[in-house]
Amino acid sequence: MSIEQQAREVVRVKRFESGIIHDPITVRPEATIRECSSSRAQEHLRRPVVRDGKAVGIVTHRDLRFEDAASTRRSPR
């Protein structure tokens, strides 16, 4: 790569790493699996778990991968 191409790539990566999600989709610790996986493809799922305005965990697609019962509640750890 030319120096200019390298500089563009560095800017692109640095901008991505410092990206902030202003309105994340969050779930309560008592949320069902259906509530956790709605509105986004499950393979890209990452949901902060929030209680009283504070993050207490995260739900990812790996947490839900083998779960069949959509009404099951995820127990907080």
N, C-alpha and C positions, 0 to 999 in steps of 0.2 A: 504494500500500500504506500501511496505517497504520504508525505507529511500532512498534507491537507486532509486526506481521507482518514488518516489516523486521528487527527484532531477532531473530525466530525464524529467518529466512533466513540471517542472518549467523552465528548459532550453528550452524546445519546445515552451512553451507559450511566454516566453520572446523573443525568436528569432522571432516568428511570429509578435508580437506587434511592433517590431522595423524594420520590413520589409519595404523596399523602392521599389517602382515601378520606375525603371530607365527610361523606355520609355512608359509612359502612352498614351493611345489612347485618344486624345483630339478632341473637336469640336469647331467651331467658333460660336459666338452668332447667326449668321444668318443661321446656318445649318438646313436642313430639318429633319423631323422625320426619314425618311429613312436613312439619313446620320448618325444620332445619334444611330440608332439601328443596323446598319450593323456590321458584323464581330464578333458578340458575342450574345449569347442567351439573349433575352430581360429580363428574370427574374434575370439575374446577371449583368445587365447593370449599370455601373457607369462611366460617362464620365465627366471629367473636362471641363468646358467651358472657353476657353482662348481667350483673345483679346490683341493683341500687346505683346505677351509673358507673360501676367499676368493673373492669374486665376480670373475669374469674376463670377463663379458659378459652378454648377454641375447639370447634368441631370441623373436621376435614372429611373428605370423601373416604378416607381409610376407616374412619370411625363408623361409617354407615354402610360400607361395602357389602357385608354379608347379612345385613339386617333385612328381614322380609316384612315384618309387621310395622306398617307406617304409623300406627297409632301408639307404638311403644314410646315411652318416655326415656330419654337419656338421663341416667343418674349422674349428678355432678360428682367429680372425684375429689 
